[in-house]
Amino acid sequence: MTETKTALITGANKGLGYEIATGLGAKGYRVAVGARDGARGEAAVKALRAAGVDAYAVPLDVTDDHSVAAAAQLIERRGGGLDVLVNNAGISGETGPGWVQDPTTLDIDAVREIVDTNVFGVIRVTNAMLPMLRRSPSPRIVNISSSVGSLTWQSDPEINVGPVMAAYSPTKTYLNAITVHYVRQLADTNILINTACPGLVATDFTGGVGRPAQEAAATPIRLATLPDGGPTGTFVNDDGVIPW
């Protein structure tokens, strides 16, 4: 008898996170729906269960140490372990016309808030969940990044990488960098850690601009379900490898 695997997705109550939860649930995973807002998390769980997904809500604010620790304890109590972690929760911060974040006028407190969610939040959650992931026979970590975090593409004038987003984009560069160091540190384990760029997704995050979240969830779901011996330390989108 195959034991059910459990996947935690942060920011899973809507948008891309919800579609990742839906996709993993359809593959037979028990889904822990991480959500900062408890009511929205419960609503997402209700919808997932109606679709036949084994799901439960996990109150989770990735910027709060106590919330993250409590989430880990809840997952431990509910299932005794964790097999997949998808670090999806993220914010873009305020932007000007054309989504521009001008580096010459950045509010440092605003930048700090974005880093706390997009980078420190990933570190908090990953480190809290690692003890359970280490016990899994096939643990996977997927960090949701973006091509705007690619220094190679951002610095190439021939490549259209979108508007200047001097607060948001560097958080994805930082996320990419910390992912590389997790890969190095955990190289002697069976944990596969990869970074996914879902592209521009039509969610609240983008004001409804972009492709359907269900379509964008395909690459993160693929990385979350890689076979043993699969790739680790990659930065990819639907088309393949993205340069760091």
N, C-alpha and C positions, 0 to 999 in steps of 0.2 A: 504494500500500500504506500503510495507516494504522499509524503507529508505536505500539507499546504504551506506555501511560502507567503511571507508577509512583506509588503512594500509600504514604506512611508513616503508620502509626497507632501512637501511643504507648499503652502499656498494652493491647496487642492480644492478649495470650495468653488472655484470658478475658472474660466478661461483655459489656458494651456494645462495647468495643474489638474483641473477636473477631467480633461480629455485624456491625460496620461493615466489618471486613476481609472477611468472607464476602460481604457485599452488594456491595462494590466489586469483589471478585474475580469475582463472577458477571457483572459488567458489563464484564469483560475487562481490568481493571487488574491489573498486577503489584503484589503487596502486600508491603511491607516490614513485618514484624511486630515492632514495638518491644516489648521485654520486659526487665524488670530481671533476672528469673530466667532464665538461659540454657536450662535444661532445660525449663521451662514454655514458653518461646518455641519451642523445637524441637518440642515436643509439639503446640503449636497449628499450626505449619507442617505437620506430618505430617497432621493432621486436615484442614486446608485443602486440601492437595494431593490427599488422598483424595477430596475433593469437587470436584476439577477446577480448583482455584484455583492460579494461578502465584504462589507465595509463597516467601519466604525469611526467616530469622530475623535480627533486628538487636539484639544485646545493647545495652540502653539504659536507663541510670539517669538520669532527667531532673534529678536533684539533683547530678549529678557532671559538672563541666566536661569532664574527659578522656573520660568515657564518651560524652558528647554529640558531642564532636569526632570520636571514633573511629567513631561511628555514621554521621556525615556522610561520612567517608572511605570506609566500607564501601559505602554506597549509591552513591557516586560510582564506585567500582570495579566494582560489580555491574551497574549500568545506565547510568552516565554522566549521570544526571539525576534530577529529582524534579518531579512535576506536582501532587501533592496532599499536604498535610500536615494530619493530624487530631490535634490536641492533646487527647488523651482521658485520659491518665494523671492520676489525682487521688486524694487521700486525704481522709477526713472527720475523722480524729482521734478520740480517746476522747470518749465521751458518757456522761452520767448517765442515770438512768431517763427514759424517754420521749424519748430522743435529745437531751436538753437539754445545752447547753454554757453554763453560767452565766457571764456576763461579769464578775461580781463575784468569781469564784474561779478565773479562767483561769490556767493555768500558761503563762508567757511562752515557755518553751522549746518547749512543745507547739504553741503558736500559730506560732512560728517554723518548726517542721517542716512544718506544713500550708502555710504561705505558700511555703516553699522548693519544695514539689512543685507546688502548684496555680497559683502565679503565676510565681515565678522559673524554674521548670522550663519553663513555656511560653515565656518570654523566651529562655532558653538554647537550646532546641530550634529555635524559630522563627529566631533570628538565625544559628544554625549552618546551617540548611537554606536560608536566603534566597538565597545565591548560585546554588544549583541551581534554585530556584523561579523566579528572575529569567530564567533561560534557557529556561524552558518556554513554549510558545506559549499555554497556557491554565492558568496556575497558580491553585490554590485553597488557602486556609487555612480550616480549621474549628476553632474553639475550643469545647470542650464546657463549657458553663457550667450555670447552674441558675436557676430563677425565684427561689430564695432569695437570689440576688444582686441582685435588683431592689429598689432603694431605694424606688421608688414603691410597690410592693406591700408591702414589709416595713414601711413606715411608715403604711400604711392599716389602721386597726383593723377595717374592714368586710371585709377580705380575709383568708381563712384561708391563711396561707403556711407553716403547720407550726410546729414547736417553735422555741424560741430556740436557735440554734446560733451562738453568738457567736465561735467560732473558725473554723468552716467557711464560713458564709454570707458574711462579709466578704471571704474570698479570692475568691469568685465575683464580688463587686462590683468588687474590684481587677482581676480578669481582664477583666471587661467594660470597665473604664476603659482598661486598657492596649490592648485590642483597638481601641477608638476611635482611639487615638493611632497605632497601626500603620496604620489605614485612612487617617488624615490624611497621614501621612508617605509612604505609598505610593500616594497618590491619582493620581499621574501615570504609574502603571504599569498593567499588565493583571492584576495580582493581585487576586482577589476574596477578601475576608476577612469571614467571618461567624461569629456566635456562636449555638450551638444549645443549647436546653434539652430534654433527652430525657425529663424528668419523673422520677417515682419508678420506678426500674427494679429488677426482682427479680434482684439479683446478690449476691455476697459483700459488696459495699459497703453494701447495705441489709439484710443478713441474710435475703435472699430475699423481702423485701416489695416489692411493686410490680408493674408490668406486664412482660411478656416482653421481654428484651433485643432480640430480633429485631424486635419492633414498634417499640421505642424508637429503633432505629438508622435508621429511615426518614428522619427530618429531617436528621440529619448526612450521610447518603448523598446526599440531594437537594442539599444545599449544596455537597458535595464535587464534584458533577457538574453544576453550573450551566453553562448555555451562556455563551459570550462575551457581554459586555454585560449580564450578569445583575446582581442586586443585590449591594451590598457595604456593610459597616457595619451589618448588621441583627442583631437579637437576637430569635430566633424559637423557637417550639415548633410542634407539629403544628397548632395552631389559628391561628397567625399571629404577629404582632409582640407582643413583651413589652416593657412600658415599662422604661426604664433605672432 
